[in-house]
């Protein structure tokens, strides 16, 4: 398969970045959740300065890295690109050993001869989409970290190309690299004023050419139950079992409106955990729906169910807290149709067919859109994320560089 001029750059960058352990942590009292994310942030900072990016600055408190590709044409519209530096805490991340398999033949891949670790298209049928391509893989014992380092490799290669080719007309392009996306960071510490663009794209997600402009609305809920414990021999009319109350609360929710029974735009309640004893019990749930009205009804159903339990057992024995997590980006993105028009044009100009389905999750762009930075998502092109069988087709990163270059030209032709 023919290689583009970007082949070695994206390949070498991904391998270099993958060797840096940047796993975030779900439980942490630091910002970011792991200090080792600074290792990649400083590497990228130095690299941005070396390739000639402007306004390069690393927030040494929040671990957010900024940079800009200056405009080469007057009047072009600025846009931004946001990627995340952390990797998921779902599989080992330390001591990653990335390697390249050239010309994949469609069969089983021996990742680790010493341990007999094999990746097979029988278990991962998406491999069949990449026959003949070169793949970046691990030795089967760690994450690769293509989520989201494949995106970083493409963005850095794109930036370097524009900075070394000032004859390409484009407006200002703002860059940001953020921590803790995998643990719900939602780019909360991205300073929009410092970032410098009024619209942007995140690069994250699965297969090449896929984009997202619609996500779930999301909240998390915690129901607390307070019981009263006495000896079971004298419990009649006195004992109030908080564990029973928690089980009753869960039983009152729609039994088929769970992730395992839903798809597409269908929302759900998801029971995350139950910690229960006779005197105290806690139920943690997440609520999801694409439709804002249906989502509001879900939150209201939880409130009504808690109130019903309070009437039965006493209002001081039941409490419910609902905390918003993120909202559907589509509510914002639809007000900026040129974002999707430009993105789908850029994907087509790269020789691909744009594909999008409502995303049954959220992105940093969901939160950023509702903070005032409209931000759809372009796929980074990795596969099997969050596990030891993650891999990245090099062609996917090359194509993402092409997509970004087309985006730069399209925005450069727009009025600011």
C-alpha positions as CSV (number, residue, x, y, z in Angstrom):
1,X,0.0,0.0,0.0
2,X,1.3,3.4,-1.0
3,X,2.6,5.6,1.8
4,X,2.0,9.3,2.1
5,X,4.7,11.8,3.0
6,X,3.3,11.7,6.6
7,X,3.8,8.0,7.1
8,X,7.1,8.1,9.1
9,X,6.1,11.2,11.1
10,X,2.8,9.8,12.4
11,X,4.4,6.3,13.0
12,X,7.4,7.6,14.9
13,X,5.4,10.1,16.9
14,X,2.8,7.5,18.0
15,X,5.6,5.0,19.0
16,X,7.4,7.8,20.9
17,X,4.3,9.0,22.7
18,X,3.0,5.4,23.5
19,X,6.2,4.7,25.4
20,X,5.3,7.5,27.9
21,X,3.0,6.1,30.6
22,X,0.2,8.7,31.0
23,X,-2.6,6.7,32.6
24,X,-5.1,8.8,34.6
25,X,-6.7,7.6,37.9
26,X,-10.3,7.4,38.8
27,X,-9.6,8.0,42.5
28,X,-7.1,10.8,43.1
29,X,-6.6,14.0,45.2
30,X,-4.3,15.6,42.7
31,X,-4.6,17.7,39.6
32,X,-4.2,16.1,37.2
33,X,-5.1,12.8,38.7
34,X,-1.6,11.4,37.9
35,X,1.5,13.6,37.7
36,X,3.1,11.4,35.1
37,X,0.8,13.1,32.5
38,X,3.2,16.0,32.8
39,X,5.9,13.8,31.2
40,X,4.1,13.8,27.9
41,X,2.9,17.4,28.3
42,X,6.5,18.6,28.6
43,X,7.6,16.4,25.7
44,X,4.9,18.0,23.5
45,X,5.7,21.5,24.7
46,X,9.3,21.1,23.6
47,X,8.3,19.6,20.3
48,X,5.8,22.4,19.6
49,X,8.6,25.0,20.2
50,X,11.0,23.0,18.0
51,X,8.6,23.0,15.0
52,X,7.9,26.7,15.4
53,X,4.5,26.9,17.0
54,X,3.5,30.2,18.5
55,X,2.2,31.0,22.0
56,X,3.4,27.7,23.4
57,X,2.5,27.5,27.1
58,X,2.1,24.7,29.6
59,X,-0.1,25.3,32.7
60,X,2.2,23.7,35.3
61,X,-0.7,23.6,37.8
62,X,-3.5,22.1,35.6
63,X,-1.4,20.2,33.0
64,X,-3.0,21.9,30.0
65,X,-0.7,22.6,27.0
66,X,-1.5,25.4,24.5
67,X,0.0,26.3,21.2
68,X,-1.0,28.0,17.9
69,X,-0.3,27.8,14.2
70,X,-0.3,31.4,13.1
71,X,-2.5,32.5,10.2
72,X,-0.9,32.8,6.7
73,X,-3.9,34.4,5.1
74,X,-5.9,37.5,6.0
75,X,-9.6,37.1,6.8
76,X,-9.6,33.3,7.4
77,X,-11.6,31.9,10.3
78,X,-9.7,30.5,13.2
79,X,-10.5,27.1,14.6
80,X,-9.0,24.8,17.2
81,X,-8.1,21.2,17.8
82,X,-8.3,19.5,21.2
83,X,-6.8,16.1,22.1
84,X,-6.2,14.4,25.5
85,X,-2.9,13.1,26.8
86,X,-4.0,10.6,29.3
87,X,-4.8,6.9,28.7
88,X,-7.4,4.8,30.3
89,X,-6.9,3.0,33.7
90,X,-8.6,-0.1,32.4
91,X,-5.5,-2.2,31.5
92,X,-1.8,-1.9,32.4
93,X,-0.1,1.1,30.9
94,X,3.5,1.0,32.2
95,X,6.3,-0.2,30.0
96,X,4.5,-0.2,26.7
97,X,6.4,-1.8,23.9
98,X,4.9,-0.6,20.6
99,X,5.9,-2.3,17.3
100,X,4.9,-2.1,13.7
101,X,3.5,-5.0,11.7
102,X,3.9,-4.2,8.0
103,X,1.4,-5.5,5.4
104,X,-1.1,-7.3,7.7
105,X,-2.1,-10.5,5.9
106,X,-5.5,-10.9,7.5
107,X,-4.6,-13.8,9.8
108,X,-3.8,-14.2,13.5
109,X,-1.1,-11.8,14.9
110,X,1.4,-13.1,17.4
111,X,1.8,-10.2,19.7
112,X,4.0,-11.9,22.3
113,X,5.9,-15.1,21.4
114,X,7.2,-15.6,25.0
115,X,3.7,-15.5,26.5
116,X,1.8,-16.9,23.5
117,X,-0.4,-13.9,23.2
118,X,-2.3,-13.8,19.9
119,X,-4.8,-11.4,18.4
120,X,-7.2,-13.1,16.0
121,X,-9.7,-11.7,13.6
122,X,-12.1,-14.3,14.9
123,X,-12.2,-12.4,18.2
124,X,-11.6,-8.9,16.7
125,X,-13.3,-9.0,13.2
126,X,-12.4,-5.3,12.7
127,X,-8.9,-6.5,11.8
128,X,-10.3,-7.6,8.4
129,X,-10.8,-3.9,7.5
130,X,-7.0,-3.4,7.5
131,X,-5.6,-6.2,5.4
132,X,-2.6,-4.9,3.6
133,X,-2.0,-2.0,6.0
134,X,0.7,-1.4,8.5
135,X,-0.4,-1.6,12.1
136,X,1.1,-0.3,15.4
137,X,0.6,-2.9,18.1
138,X,1.6,-3.7,21.6
139,X,3.1,-6.9,23.0
140,X,-0.3,-7.8,24.4
141,X,0.6,-6.9,28.0
142,X,-0.3,-3.2,28.1
143,X,-2.4,-0.6,26.5
144,X,-1.0,1.0,23.3
145,X,-2.5,4.4,24.2
146,X,-3.7,5.2,20.7
147,X,-6.6,6.6,22.5
148,X,-5.7,9.4,22.2
149,X,-2.0,9.4,21.2
150,X,-2.9,8.5,17.6
151,X,-4.8,11.8,17.5
152,X,-1.9,13.7,19.0
153,X,0.5,12.2,16.4
154,X,-1.8,13.4,13.6
155,X,-2.3,16.9,15.1
156,X,1.4,17.4,15.7
157,X,2.3,16.2,12.1
158,X,-0.4,18.5,10.7
159,X,0.9,21.4,12.7
160,X,4.5,20.7,11.6
161,X,3.4,20.5,7.9
162,X,1.6,23.9,8.1
163,X,4.5,25.6,9.9
164,X,7.0,24.4,7.4
165,X,4.7,25.3,4.4
166,X,3.7,29.0,5.0
167,X,2.5,29.1,1.3
168,X,-0.6,27.1,2.4
169,X,-3.3,29.8,3.1
170,X,-5.2,29.3,6.4
171,X,-6.4,31.2,9.4
172,X,-5.1,30.8,13.0
173,X,-5.3,27.3,14.3
174,X,-5.4,26.8,18.1
175,X,-4.1,23.7,19.7
176,X,-4.8,22.3,23.2
177,X,-3.7,19.0,24.9
178,X,-5.6,18.2,28.1
179,X,-5.4,15.7,30.9
180,X,-7.8,13.2,32.5
181,X,-10.4,12.7,29.7
182,X,-10.6,9.0,30.5
183,X,-11.8,9.7,34.0
184,X,-14.3,12.4,33.3
185,X,-12.0,15.4,33.2
186,X,-14.1,17.0,30.4
187,X,-11.4,19.5,29.6
188,X,-12.6,21.5,32.6
189,X,-9.4,23.4,33.0
190,X,-9.1,24.5,29.4
191,X,-8.9,28.3,29.4
192,X,-11.0,29.3,26.5
193,X,-9.6,32.9,26.4
194,X,-6.1,31.6,26.2
195,X,-7.1,28.9,23.7
196,X,-7.9,31.6,21.2
197,X,-10.5,30.0,18.8
198,X,-14.3,30.3,19.0
199,X,-14.9,26.9,17.4
200,X,-12.9,23.6,17.6
201,X,-12.9,19.9,17.1
202,X,-11.8,17.2,19.5
203,X,-10.1,14.2,17.9
204,X,-11.0,11.0,19.7
205,X,-13.0,7.9,19.0
206,X,-12.9,4.8,16.8
207,X,-12.6,4.1,13.1
208,X,-11.3,6.5,10.4
209,X,-13.9,8.9,8.9
210,X,-16.3,8.6,11.8
211,X,-17.4,11.8,13.4
212,X,-19.8,12.8,16.3
213,X,-22.1,15.7,16.6
214,X,-24.6,14.1,18.9
215,X,-24.0,12.7,22.4
216,X,-26.0,11.7,25.4
217,X,-27.2,14.0,28.1
218,X,-25.8,12.7,31.3
219,X,-26.1,13.0,35.0
220,X,-25.1,10.9,38.0
221,X,-27.5,10.2,40.9
222,X,-26.9,9.1,44.5
223,X,-29.7,7.8,46.7
224,X,-29.0,7.5,50.4
225,X,-31.2,5.4,52.8
226,X,-31.1,5.5,56.5
227,X,-32.4,2.5,58.5
228,X,-32.8,1.6,62.1
229,X,-31.2,-1.5,63.5
230,X,-32.3,-3.6,66.4
231,X,-32.0,-7.3,67.3
232,X,-33.9,-9.4,64.9
233,X,-35.5,-11.2,67.8
234,X,-37.4,-8.0,68.8
235,X,-37.4,-6.3,65.4
236,X,-41.2,-6.4,64.6
237,X,-42.5,-2.9,64.0
238,X,-39.1,-1.3,64.9
239,X,-36.4,-2.4,62.5
240,X,-36.0,-0.5,59.2
241,X,-33.6,-2.2,56.9
242,X,-31.8,0.3,54.7
243,X,-30.6,-2.5,52.4
244,X,-34.2,-3.5,51.7
245,X,-35.0,0.1,51.0
246,X,-32.2,0.3,48.5
247,X,-33.3,-2.9,46.7
248,X,-36.9,-1.6,46.6
249,X,-35.8,1.7,45.1
250,X,-33.9,-0.1,42.3
251,X,-36.9,-2.4,41.7
252,X,-39.2,0.7,41.1
253,X,-37.1,1.8,38.1
254,X,-38.1,0.6,34.6
255,X,-36.6,-2.9,34.3
256,X,-35.9,-2.8,30.5
257,X,-34.4,0.7,30.4
258,X,-30.9,-0.4,31.1
259,X,-27.8,-0.3,28.8
260,X,-27.9,-4.0,28.1
261,X,-31.5,-3.6,26.6
262,X,-31.1,-0.3,24.7
263,X,-29.4,1.0,21.5
264,X,-29.4,4.0,19.2
265,X,-31.1,7.0,20.8
266,X,-32.7,4.9,23.5
267,X,-31.8,6.2,27.0
268,X,-31.3,4.3,30.2
269,X,-30.7,4.1,33.9
270,X,-27.5,2.3,34.8
271,X,-27.0,0.9,38.3
272,X,-23.3,1.5,39.0
273,X,-23.0,0.3,42.6
274,X,-24.9,-0.5,45.8
275,X,-23.3,-0.3,49.2
276,X,-25.8,-1.6,51.7
277,X,-26.2,-2.5,55.4
278,X,-29.1,-2.4,57.8
279,X,-28.5,1.1,59.0
280,X,-27.2,2.8,55.8
281,X,-27.3,2.1,52.1
282,X,-26.2,4.0,49.0
283,X,-27.3,3.5,45.4
284,X,-25.2,5.1,42.7
285,X,-26.7,5.4,39.2
286,X,-26.0,7.2,35.9
287,X,-28.8,8.6,33.7
288,X,-28.4,8.9,29.9
289,X,-30.7,10.1,27.1
290,X,-30.1,11.9,23.8
291,X,-33.5,13.7,23.9
292,X,-33.5,16.6,26.4
293,X,-37.1,16.2,27.3
294,X,-36.9,12.5,27.9
295,X,-33.7,13.1,29.9
296,X,-35.6,15.6,32.1
297,X,-38.3,13.0,32.6
298,X,-35.8,10.4,33.7
299,X,-34.4,12.7,36.3
300,X,-37.9,13.6,37.4
301,X,-38.8,9.9,37.7
302,X,-35.9,9.4,40.1
303,X,-37.1,12.3,42.2
304,X,-40.6,11.0,42.3
305,X,-39.4,7.5,43.2
306,X,-37.3,8.9,46.1
307,X,-40.3,11.0,47.2
308,X,-42.5,7.9,47.1
309,X,-40.0,6.0,49.3
310,X,-39.9,9.0,51.6
311,X,-43.6,9.0,52.1
312,X,-43.5,5.3,53.0
313,X,-40.5,5.3,55.3
314,X,-40.2,8.9,56.4
315,X,-38.6,11.8,54.5
316,X,-35.6,11.9,56.8
317,X,-34.7,8.3,55.7
318,X,-34.4,8.9,52.0
319,X,-32.4,11.5,50.1
320,X,-31.5,11.9,46.5
321,X,-28.8,14.0,44.8
322,X,-28.5,14.4,41.0
323,X,-25.4,16.0,39.6
324,X,-25.1,17.0,35.9
325,X,-22.2,15.5,34.1
326,X,-22.5,16.7,30.5
327,X,-25.1,17.6,27.9
328,X,-25.8,16.7,24.3
329,X,-23.4,18.7,22.1
330,X,-26.0,18.7,19.3
331,X,-28.0,21.4,21.1
332,X,-25.0,23.7,20.4
333,X,-23.5,22.2,17.3
334,X,-26.7,22.6,15.3
335,X,-26.4,26.4,15.7
336,X,-23.1,26.2,13.8
337,X,-23.9,24.1,10.7
338,X,-20.6,25.1,9.0
339,X,-18.7,23.0,11.5
340,X,-20.2,19.7,10.2
341,X,-20.3,21.0,6.6
342,X,-16.6,21.7,6.7
343,X,-15.8,18.4,8.5
344,X,-17.8,16.2,6.1
345,X,-16.3,18.0,3.1
346,X,-12.8,17.5,4.5
347,X,-13.4,13.8,5.0
348,X,-14.7,13.4,1.5
349,X,-11.8,15.4,0.1
350,X,-9.5,12.8,1.8
351,X,-11.2,10.1,-0.2
352,X,-13.4,8.8,2.6
353,X,-17.1,8.5,3.3
354,X,-18.2,10.5,6.4
355,X,-20.1,8.3,8.9
356,X,-21.9,9.3,12.0
357,X,-24.3,7.8,14.5
358,X,-25.6,9.2,17.8
359,X,-22.8,8.5,20.3
360,X,-23.9,6.6,23.3
361,X,-21.5,8.4,25.6
362,X,-20.0,11.8,25.9
363,X,-16.8,13.6,24.9
364,X,-14.8,16.6,26.1
365,X,-16.5,18.4,23.3
366,X,-19.9,17.8,25.0
367,X,-18.8,19.9,27.9
368,X,-16.8,22.4,25.9
369,X,-19.7,23.0,23.6
370,X,-21.9,24.0,26.5
371,X,-19.1,26.1,27.9
372,X,-19.2,28.2,24.8
373,X,-16.7,26.4,22.5
374,X,-18.8,24.4,19.9
375,X,-16.8,21.3,19.5
376,X,-17.8,18.2,17.4
377,X,-15.5,15.2,17.4
378,X,-13.4,13.6,14.6
379,X,-12.3,10.0,15.1
380,X,-8.6,9.4,15.9
381,X,-8.6,6.1,14.0
382,X,-7.6,3.7,16.7
383,X,-9.2,0.3,17.3
384,X,-9.9,-1.9,20.5
385,X,-9.3,1.0,22.8
386,X,-8.9,0.5,26.6
387,X,-7.5,-3.0,26.3
388,X,-4.3,-4.9,25.6
389,X,-5.4,-5.7,22.1
390,X,-5.5,-2.0,21.0
391,X,-3.9,-1.1,17.7
392,X,-3.7,1.8,15.3
393,X,-3.5,1.5,11.5
394,X,-0.8,4.0,10.3
395,X,-3.0,4.8,7.3
396,X,-5.7,6.1,9.6
397,X,-3.3,8.6,11.1
398,X,-2.0,9.6,7.7
399,X,-5.6,10.2,6.5
400,X,-6.4,12.3,9.6
401,X,-3.5,14.6,8.7
402,X,-5.1,15.0,5.3
403,X,-8.5,15.7,6.8
404,X,-7.0,18.4,9.0
405,X,-5.2,20.0,6.1
406,X,-8.4,20.1,4.1
407,X,-10.2,21.6,7.2
408,X,-7.4,24.3,7.4
409,X,-8.0,25.3,3.8
410,X,-11.8,25.3,4.2
411,X,-11.7,27.5,7.3
412,X,-9.1,29.7,5.6
413,X,-11.5,30.4,2.8
414,X,-14.2,31.5,5.3
415,X,-14.7,35.0,6.7
416,X,-13.7,35.4,10.3
